[in-house]
Amino acid sequence: MLSLSDAYNRQINYLRVSVTDRCNFRCVYCMPAEGVPWHPHAEILRFEEITAVVRAAAALGISKVRLTGGEPLVRAGIVELVAMLAAIPGIDDLSMTTNGALLARHAADLKRAGLCRVNVSLDTLDAGRFQRITRLGRLAEVLAGIAAAQAAGLLPVKLNTVAVRGFNDDELVALAARTIGEDWHVRFIEVMPVGLGSSSQEARAGGACQDVDTPNVLLDAAEHSPEAGFIAVAEIKARIEAALGVLTPARPTVGNGPARYYRLPGARGTIGFISPVSEHFCDQCNRLRLTADGHLRPCLLADGELDLCTPLRQGASQADIQALLYQAIQAKPQGHRLTEHVWPQVRAMSQIGG
């Protein structure tokens, strides 16, 4: 297996692929009720183009691919794309991050096509709160999707919860408790400031780091600040232990991401903690991103991108694609600059795909 390293000797073996910027939810923390302008279909990479990029990446040593969005399950023919990518030699871990609303109808087909596992964004267990947050979503459909994924063997199903003070922090213990009797693997992620725009309508704060497969939770800047919504992993862990018992370290179920895993006494599932702010993990970053409109993004939290769509449509060879992948990897910064109050401005998180 080839090994691909960046300028800071970090091994890069993971490509995140956004297959669409569209979504079937209109979450109050992400977009207005009328939605946001989508890229025209002609600007979105075709399945053959995505496959060409992944094949070139696999030949360089990329072995893990995650499909993201927007919401990837709204992309027509997504099962076909999964089958195309699963057939590429060298890709041994093909996964997806989804909001789960359409998962019940697709889980079995996705598994048969070659998808290994799914991560589902789940910020609340309260049906009323869920509907208020998503506008168009129903908690029952997401829970059915989780159950269908488990039944289909898309395991482990990881559930990603961004912990935000005053938003859902009253449910952290309840979510952790679900790991005791059920095969749930809940991961709590610190809120992060991302995707701030220049206008008052766009000025949002407190997004989540989808680098770790989370929904971009955004709080209205007129009412909150990133600091007000932030809860450090240490506090989350302390709250859970005070209510449910001592957490003991557990080995990760699969993957080599930044989460640290624990288990409650007698629990079937696990609890993960991801701390991009209080204990950032840039020195372990192993990933590159491909946006839905075909741009390589070396770092989630920096605006630098490399256009891959144009060369693809001009007939770039596999060697040409590999050269651009290598260029993007060498452009990865050593770390983010959140502590300096510098975060990406050009794209919202829903356009990056995490």
C-alpha positions in Angstrom: 0.0 0.0 0.0 1.3 3.4 -0.9 1.7 6.0 1.8 0.8 9.7 1.1 2.1 12.3 3.5 1.7 16.1 3.7 4.3 18.7 4.5 4.1 18.0 8.2 4.5 14.2 7.8 0.9 13.4 8.5 -0.3 10.4 6.6 -3.3 11.2 4.4 -5.5 8.2 3.8 -9.0 9.7 3.9 -11.1 11.5 1.3 -14.4 13.1 2.1 -16.6 13.6 -0.9 -19.6 15.9 -0.9 -22.1 14.6 -3.5 -24.6 17.4 -3.3 -25.1 20.8 -1.7 -28.9 20.1 -1.4 -30.8 19.0 1.7 -34.3 17.8 2.6 -34.2 19.7 5.9 -34.4 23.5 6.5 -32.7 23.6 9.9 -33.1 26.9 11.7 -29.4 26.8 12.6 -28.3 26.2 9.0 -30.5 28.0 6.5 -33.6 30.1 6.1 -37.0 28.5 5.7 -37.0 29.2 1.9 -33.6 27.4 1.6 -30.4 28.8 0.0 -29.3 29.0 -3.6 -28.1 25.6 -4.9 -25.4 25.0 -7.5 -27.0 24.2 -10.9 -26.8 20.5 -11.6 -24.3 21.2 -14.4 -21.9 22.5 -11.8 -22.1 19.4 -9.6 -19.6 16.6 -10.3 -21.0 13.6 -12.2 -20.7 10.1 -10.8 -18.1 9.3 -13.4 -16.0 12.3 -12.4 -16.2 11.5 -8.7 -15.2 7.9 -9.5 -12.2 9.1 -11.5 -11.0 11.2 -8.6 -11.5 8.4 -6.0 -9.7 5.9 -8.3 -6.8 8.3 -8.7 -6.7 8.9 -4.9 -6.8 5.2 -4.2 -3.8 4.6 -6.4 -1.9 7.1 -4.2 -2.8 5.4 -1.0 -6.2 6.8 0.0 -8.2 3.9 1.5 -11.1 5.6 3.3 -13.9 7.5 1.6 -16.9 9.1 3.2 -19.9 10.5 1.3 -21.4 13.7 2.6 -23.6 16.5 1.4 -25.7 18.6 1.9 -27.7 15.4 2.5 -26.2 12.6 0.3 -29.4 10.5 0.2 -31.2 13.2 -1.8 -28.8 12.7 -4.7 -30.6 10.7 -7.3 -28.8 7.4 -8.0 -26.7 7.5 -4.8 -26.8 3.7 -4.5 -25.3 3.4 -8.0 -22.4 5.8 -7.0 -21.8 3.7 -3.9 -21.5 0.6 -6.0 -19.1 2.4 -8.4 -16.8 3.5 -5.5 -17.0 0.2 -3.7 -15.5 -1.5 -6.7 -12.4 0.6 -6.8 -9.3 -1.4 -5.6 -7.8 -0.1 -2.5 -10.9 1.5 -1.0 -11.5 -0.6 2.1 -13.7 1.7 4.1 -16.6 3.4 2.3 -19.0 5.2 4.7 -21.6 8.0 4.7 -22.8 10.8 6.9 -26.5 11.5 6.7 -29.4 13.2 8.6 -31.1 9.8 8.5 -34.5 10.9 7.2 -34.3 8.8 4.0 -32.1 6.0 5.5 -34.9 3.5 6.2 -35.8 3.2 2.5 -32.1 3.0 1.3 -30.2 1.2 4.1 -30.5 -2.3 2.6 -29.6 -1.2 -0.9 -26.7 0.8 0.3 -25.3 -2.2 2.2 -25.7 -4.5 -0.9 -24.0 -1.9 -3.0 -20.9 -1.9 -0.8 -21.4 0.8 1.8 -19.7 -0.2 5.1 -21.3 2.1 7.7 -23.1 5.3 8.4 -23.0 8.2 10.8 -26.3 9.9 11.6 -26.6 13.4 12.9 -28.8 13.5 15.9 -28.9 16.6 18.2 -32.1 15.9 20.1 -34.4 13.1 21.2 -37.4 15.3 21.7 -39.8 15.1 18.7 -41.1 18.6 19.1 -37.7 20.1 19.4 -36.5 18.1 16.4 -39.3 19.4 14.2 -38.8 23.0 15.4 -35.1 22.7 14.6 -35.4 21.0 11.2 -38.7 22.6 10.0 -39.2 19.6 7.6 -37.9 16.7 9.6 -39.5 14.1 11.8 -37.6 12.4 14.6 -39.5 9.1 14.1 -38.1 8.9 10.5 -34.6 9.3 11.7 -35.0 6.8 14.5 -36.4 4.4 11.9 -33.4 5.0 9.7 -31.0 4.2 12.5 -32.8 1.0 13.2 -32.8 0.1 9.4 -29.1 0.8 9.2 -28.4 -1.5 12.2 -30.6 -4.2 10.7 -28.9 -3.9 7.3 -25.5 -4.3 8.9 -24.2 -0.8 8.3 -22.3 -1.1 11.5 -21.3 0.6 13.8 -24.0 3.3 13.4 -22.4 6.3 15.0 -24.6 9.1 16.2 -23.2 12.6 16.2 -24.4 15.2 18.7 -23.0 18.7 18.8 -23.3 19.9 22.3 -24.4 23.5 22.6 -25.1 25.3 25.8 -28.7 26.6 25.9 -29.6 24.5 22.8 -29.4 20.8 23.7 -27.2 20.5 26.7 -30.2 19.5 28.8 -30.3 16.2 26.8 -26.7 15.1 26.9 -27.2 12.7 29.8 -30.3 11.2 28.1 -28.4 10.6 24.9 -25.5 9.0 26.8 -27.9 6.8 28.7 -29.2 5.3 25.4 -25.8 3.6 25.0 -26.5 1.4 28.1 -29.3 -0.7 26.8 -29.0 -0.2 23.0 -26.1 -0.6 20.5 -25.8 3.1 20.2 -22.4 4.8 19.7 -23.0 8.4 20.6 -20.3 11.0 20.0 -20.4 14.4 21.6 -18.6 17.2 19.7 -17.6 20.6 20.8 -19.3 23.5 19.0 -17.1 25.6 16.7 -17.4 28.9 15.0 -17.6 28.3 11.3 -19.1 29.8 8.1 -19.6 33.3 9.4 -20.9 35.6 6.7 -20.7 39.3 6.2 -24.4 40.2 6.3 -26.6 40.3 9.4 -28.7 37.5 8.0 -25.6 35.4 7.3 -23.9 36.2 10.5 -24.1 32.9 12.3 -21.9 31.5 15.0 -21.2 28.2 16.6 -21.0 25.7 13.7 -19.9 22.2 14.2 -16.8 20.6 12.9 -18.0 18.3 10.1 -14.5 17.2 9.8 -15.7 14.8 12.5 -18.9 14.1 10.8 -21.3 16.4 12.5 -24.2 18.7 11.5 -23.2 22.4 11.4 -25.1 23.7 14.4 -25.5 27.4 14.0 -26.8 29.8 16.6 -28.3 33.1 15.7 -25.6 35.7 16.3 -28.1 38.2 17.5 -28.9 36.0 20.5 -25.8 34.0 21.1 -22.0 34.0 20.6 -19.7 31.0 20.0 -18.4 31.5 23.6 -21.9 31.4 25.1 -22.8 28.2 23.3 -19.5 26.4 23.9 -19.2 23.4 26.2 -15.8 21.8 26.6 -15.6 18.0 26.4 -14.3 17.9 30.0 -17.6 19.4 31.2 -19.7 17.1 29.1 -17.9 14.1 30.4 -18.2 15.3 34.0 -22.0 15.8 33.6 -22.4 12.2 32.3 -20.3 10.7 35.0 -22.2 12.5 37.7 -25.5 11.2 36.5 -24.7 7.7 35.1 -21.4 6.5 36.6 -17.7 6.3 35.8 -16.7 6.1 32.1 -14.0 3.6 31.4 -11.8 3.9 28.2 -13.0 1.7 25.3 -11.4 0.8 22.0 -12.9 2.5 19.0 -15.4 0.3 17.1 -13.9 1.2 13.8 -11.9 3.9 12.1 -9.0 6.1 13.2 -10.7 9.4 13.8 -10.1 11.9 16.5 -12.8 10.7 19.0 -11.8 9.3 22.4 -14.2 6.4 23.3 -15.6 5.4 26.7 -18.2 3.0 28.0 -20.6 3.3 30.9 -20.9 0.4 33.4 -22.6 -2.5 31.6 -23.3 -0.6 28.5 -23.7 -2.2 25.1 -22.7 0.9 23.2 -19.9 3.5 23.5 -19.6 7.3 24.1 -17.1 9.3 22.1 -15.8 12.8 22.8 -14.4 15.0 20.1 -12.7 18.2 21.2 -11.7 20.4 18.1 -11.5 23.5 20.3 -10.3 22.6 23.8 -7.9 19.9 22.7 -7.6 20.3 18.9 -6.3 17.4 16.9 -4.8 19.1 13.8 -1.6 17.2 14.3 -3.5 14.0 13.5 -5.5 15.2 10.5 -5.5 12.5 7.8 -8.0 13.9 5.4 -8.7 15.8 2.2 -12.1 17.1 1.0 -13.8 17.2 -2.4 -16.7 19.6 -2.6 -19.8 18.9 -4.7 -18.7 21.4 -7.3 -15.3 19.8 -7.7 -12.9 21.7 -5.5 -10.2 20.1 -3.4 -10.2 21.6 0.1 -7.0 20.8 2.1 -8.4 22.0 5.4 -12.0 22.3 6.7 -11.2 25.5 8.6 -9.3 27.4 5.9 -10.7 28.9 2.7 -8.0 27.6 0.4 -9.2 25.4 -2.4 -7.9 23.9 -5.7 -10.2 23.6 -8.7 -10.4 20.0 -9.9 -13.7 20.3 -11.9 -12.2 22.3 -14.7 -9.3 19.9 -15.4 -11.6 16.9 -15.1 -13.9 18.4 -17.8 -10.9 19.3 -20.0 -9.9 15.6 -20.1 -7.3 15.4 -17.3 -5.6 12.0 -17.1 -5.3 10.0 -13.9 -1.7 11.3 -13.5 -3.0 14.9 -13.9 -5.6 14.3 -11.2 -3.0 12.7 -8.9 -0.7 15.7 -9.3 -3.6 18.0 -8.2 -4.4 15.7 -5.2 -0.8 15.8 -4.2 -0.7 19.6 -4.6 -3.7 20.0 -2.4 -2.3 17.7 0.3 1.0 19.6 0.4 -1.1 22.8 0.9 -2.6 21.5 4.1 -1.8 24.0 6.9 -0.3 22.8 10.1 -3.4 23.7 12.1 -6.5 25.8 12.2 -6.5 29.4 13.6 -9.7 29.4 15.6 -7.9 30.7 18.7 -6.9 33.8 16.7 -10.6 34.2 15.7 -9.8 33.2 12.1 -12.3 30.9 10.5 -13.6 30.2 6.9 -15.7 32.8 5.3 -16.1 31.8 1.7 -18.4 28.7 2.0 -21.0 27.6 4.5 -20.4 24.2 6.1 -23.3 22.8 4.1 -21.4 23.6 0.9 -18.2 21.9 2.1 -19.7 18.7 3.3 -17.4 18.4 6.3 
